Amino acid sequence: MDWDAIRRKYTEDADSIDKARKIHAAVTERVRRLQIPLADTPLSPRGVIAALPYDLLAETLSEVWAELMGGEPGVDLEKALRAFAADEPFPEEQHAAAEVLSMLLRPAVTGYLTLLREKNEGLQEAETGSGSCPFCGTYPRMAFDSETSRELACLLCGKQWRFQRIGCPFCGNADHETLGYFDVEGVEGVRVQYCSECKHYLKVFDTRKRAIRDAETEDVLSLDLDTAAQEEGYL
C-alpha cells in the first residue's frame, strides 16, 4: 500500500490515513507471524472464505486493539471478521466502531488470504475465463487493461487473472449494447465499465496511460469512480 500517495490524494483526511497506516502495519506484522497451512489438495474457491481461522484472527486483532487503543474492543471481532469476509454489513451493535473496525479487518483478512494463496499457489490451476477469483471466489472490483489483454484483480487475496475484454465478470453478459463505459473528470487512465443487465460495475485501469501501483492503492486512489458508479445505481 502506497500510503504517501493516498495521503497526497486525500489531504483533508491526513489524520485518519495516518491512523489507518499505523493499524495496517501492526495487523500485517502479526498476521505474518501466524502459521499458514499448506493444503494437501487444491483449495476450493467456495471453501476458502468459510475456512478462514476467524477465531485466531479475532485474537490477533484483539492484541492490536489493546496495543494501539488500550483496553478491550467491546465488539465481537470474530463476528465482524465474518461479516467483512462475506461482504455483509457489520452487525448493528458494532456500527459505533465501524471506522476502526474497517481499518483492522481489511489487513487481517487480505493479509491472511494473500499468504495462504502464495503458500498454496502451486496447487492452483491457471484459470482465465472465470469472472470470480479462481482462488477465493470473490468477485473483482477492478481490472487492468494492457495493449492486448485484461486482468481482473481480487482485492481480498491479491490474485490477478486473465479475462476477456468484452464481458461482465458478474453475470457473463458479453453484449456490447448492454455493456458501457463512463469516465470521471479529473481521474486519468481509469473508467467505469457498467453492465445494464445485472447493474454491476468494474473500475478499468489502462496500464498504457497510467503508472499502476499495487491494486489496493489504486482502489483507494480511485474512490471517486466508486461514488459516481453508485450514484448512477450500479452495485
Legacy VTK file of the C-alpha trace (Angstrom):
# vtk DataFile Version 3.0
C-alpha trace
ASCII
DATASET POLYDATA
POINTS 235 float
0.000 0.000 0.000
1.415 3.388 -1.044
0.295 5.421 1.948
2.150 8.551 0.836
0.249 8.628 -2.460
-3.037 8.145 -0.609
-2.173 10.940 1.832
-1.377 13.305 -1.053
-4.679 12.452 -2.719
-6.815 12.966 0.393
-5.014 15.717 2.290
-8.137 16.596 4.277
-8.169 13.079 5.761
-4.500 13.014 6.769
-5.170 12.125 10.421
-7.432 9.187 9.566
-4.970 7.955 6.935
-2.090 8.064 9.408
-4.183 6.111 11.912
-5.109 3.525 9.279
-1.462 3.229 8.253
-0.385 2.508 11.834
-3.137 -0.068 12.354
-2.442 -1.701 8.979
1.260 -2.099 9.820
0.516 -3.612 13.243
-2.075 -6.067 11.904
0.102 -7.069 8.945
3.072 -7.785 11.173
1.032 -10.043 13.479
-0.695 -11.901 10.645
2.715 -12.701 9.154
3.610 -14.486 12.396
0.694 -16.900 12.057
1.242 -20.413 10.776
-0.189 -20.631 7.272
-1.317 -24.166 6.315
-0.103 -25.997 3.243
-3.054 -27.835 1.708
-2.844 -31.468 0.612
-5.177 -30.881 -2.333
-6.232 -27.808 -4.332
-8.303 -25.396 -2.283
-11.870 -24.876 -3.447
-12.678 -21.200 -4.145
-16.068 -21.739 -2.489
-14.470 -23.067 0.678
-11.553 -20.690 1.232
-13.527 -17.864 2.854
-15.568 -20.231 5.031
-12.421 -21.983 6.246
-10.603 -18.867 7.455
-9.420 -19.161 11.102
-11.763 -16.438 12.314
-11.145 -17.188 15.988
-7.376 -16.888 15.574
-7.674 -13.682 13.533
-10.042 -12.218 16.128
-7.495 -12.958 18.855
-4.803 -11.275 16.759
-6.934 -8.164 16.257
-7.737 -8.023 19.959
-3.995 -7.831 20.657
-3.592 -4.979 18.169
-6.562 -3.155 19.698
-5.093 -3.443 23.192
-1.695 -2.219 21.992
-2.833 0.742 19.921
-6.098 1.820 21.550
-5.966 0.279 25.002
-8.473 -1.938 26.758
-10.901 -4.359 25.176
-12.553 -3.708 21.794
-16.059 -4.091 23.210
-17.260 -5.698 19.964
-17.373 -9.261 18.687
-14.325 -9.269 16.418
-14.979 -12.759 15.118
-18.491 -11.798 14.052
-17.140 -8.623 12.435
-14.478 -10.605 10.545
-17.086 -12.997 9.180
-19.268 -10.092 8.044
-16.345 -8.382 6.320
-15.151 -11.535 4.543
-18.693 -12.235 3.311
-19.110 -8.600 2.183
-22.029 -8.156 4.572
-22.886 -5.137 6.780
-21.487 -5.060 10.277
-23.878 -6.292 12.963
-25.905 -3.352 14.255
-24.274 -3.336 17.668
-20.891 -2.741 16.027
-21.772 0.332 13.969
-20.287 2.721 16.514
-16.864 1.154 15.985
-17.241 0.798 12.200
-14.412 3.176 11.251
-11.787 1.474 13.424
-13.137 -1.974 12.560
-12.656 -1.292 8.850
-9.033 -0.344 9.497
-8.496 -3.585 11.433
-10.466 -6.120 9.426
-9.194 -5.497 5.901
-5.468 -6.078 6.554
-6.301 -9.118 8.710
-8.414 -10.865 6.062
-6.474 -9.744 2.989
-3.128 -10.369 4.659
-4.016 -13.911 5.703
-5.624 -14.806 2.359
-2.652 -13.445 0.416
-0.220 -15.531 2.460
-2.463 -18.584 2.106
-2.674 -18.111 -1.671
1.067 -17.602 -2.052
1.894 -20.689 0.011
-0.556 -22.843 -1.986
-0.058 -21.249 -5.410
1.394 -24.433 -6.874
-1.853 -26.306 -6.186
-3.971 -23.866 -8.188
-4.702 -24.373 -11.861
-4.297 -21.391 -14.170
-7.732 -20.005 -14.990
-8.512 -17.262 -17.468
-12.234 -17.375 -18.108
-13.797 -17.125 -14.657
-15.471 -13.901 -13.568
-14.849 -14.658 -9.884
-11.458 -15.119 -8.258
-10.030 -18.582 -9.016
-8.567 -18.738 -5.516
-11.140 -17.335 -3.075
-14.263 -16.968 -5.228
-14.621 -13.218 -4.635
-15.870 -11.030 -7.495
-13.446 -8.343 -8.668
-13.911 -4.598 -8.387
-11.140 -3.630 -10.765
-9.360 -4.674 -13.953
-6.067 -3.782 -15.614
-6.020 -3.377 -19.394
-2.819 -3.627 -21.430
-2.295 -3.429 -25.174
-3.524 -6.992 -25.700
-5.209 -8.278 -22.562
-7.316 -7.632 -19.483
-6.565 -8.902 -15.991
-9.094 -8.878 -13.189
-7.845 -8.200 -9.659
-9.179 -9.647 -6.412
-8.870 -7.158 -3.578
-9.363 -9.850 -0.946
-6.496 -12.247 -1.731
-4.422 -10.323 -4.297
-4.971 -12.791 -7.149
-4.925 -11.471 -10.740
-6.179 -13.475 -13.720
-6.970 -13.086 -17.409
-10.461 -12.263 -18.639
-11.986 -11.232 -21.954
-12.156 -7.511 -22.686
-15.832 -7.521 -23.648
-17.712 -9.180 -20.846
-19.225 -8.685 -17.416
-17.460 -10.803 -14.767
-20.544 -10.722 -12.563
-23.182 -12.151 -14.920
-21.262 -13.191 -18.037
-23.046 -10.690 -20.305
-20.985 -10.094 -23.470
-23.467 -7.947 -25.416
-21.707 -4.682 -26.273
-25.084 -2.950 -26.463
-25.754 -3.514 -22.765
-22.147 -3.010 -21.632
-20.779 0.500 -21.488
-18.176 2.838 -20.014
-18.011 6.283 -18.495
-15.188 8.484 -17.203
-14.953 10.719 -14.158
-13.475 14.172 -14.608
-10.053 14.559 -13.044
-9.290 10.828 -12.862
-6.880 9.880 -15.628
-6.397 6.411 -17.064
-9.389 4.850 -15.267
-13.008 4.443 -16.310
-16.074 2.592 -15.112
-17.403 -0.380 -17.074
-21.075 -0.966 -16.304
-23.485 -3.750 -17.167
-27.115 -2.833 -17.804
-28.165 -6.460 -17.326
-27.007 -7.072 -13.744
-26.304 -3.442 -12.752
-22.761 -4.177 -11.551
-19.700 -2.091 -12.366
-15.953 -2.557 -12.680
-13.143 0.006 -12.477
-10.875 -0.463 -15.507
-7.302 0.857 -15.344
-5.463 1.500 -18.621
-1.846 0.496 -17.995
-0.839 2.313 -21.182
-1.948 5.647 -19.749
-1.400 5.206 -16.020
1.599 4.104 -13.963
-0.007 1.391 -11.846
0.830 0.911 -8.197
-0.484 -2.082 -6.274
-4.188 -2.913 -6.635
-5.111 -1.879 -3.072
-3.575 1.554 -3.534
-5.191 2.063 -6.944
-8.552 1.084 -5.482
-8.285 3.774 -2.791
-6.978 6.409 -5.206
-9.989 5.845 -7.495
-12.790 6.089 -4.922
-14.333 8.912 -6.970
-15.287 6.324 -9.582
-16.987 4.127 -6.989
-19.012 7.104 -5.808
-20.001 8.024 -9.380
-20.985 4.442 -10.263
-23.055 4.004 -7.112
-24.800 7.347 -7.677
-25.831 6.000 -11.091
-27.405 2.979 -9.397
-24.683 0.407 -10.080
-23.599 -2.128 -7.472
LINES 1 236
235 0 1 2 3 4 5 6 7 8 9 10 11 12 13 14 15 16 17 18 19 20 21 22 23 24 25 26 27 28 29 30 31 32 33 34 35 36 37 38 39 40 41 42 43 44 45 46 47 48 49 50 51 52 53 54 55 56 57 58 59 60 61 62 63 64 65 66 67 68 69 70 71 72 73 74 75 76 77 78 79 80 81 82 83 84 85 86 87 88 89 90 91 92 93 94 95 96 97 98 99 100 101 102 103 104 105 106 107 108 109 110 111 112 113 114 115 116 117 118 119 120 121 122 123 124 125 126 127 128 129 130 131 132 133 134 135 136 137 138 139 140 141 142 143 144 145 146 147 148 149 150 151 152 153 154 155 156 157 158 159 160 161 162 163 164 165 166 167 168 169 170 171 172 173 174 175 176 177 178 179 180 181 182 183 184 185 186 187 188 189 190 191 192 193 194 195 196 197 198 199 200 201 202 203 204 205 206 207 208 209 210 211 212 213 214 215 216 217 218 219 220 221 222 223 224 225 226 227 228 229 230 231 232 233 234
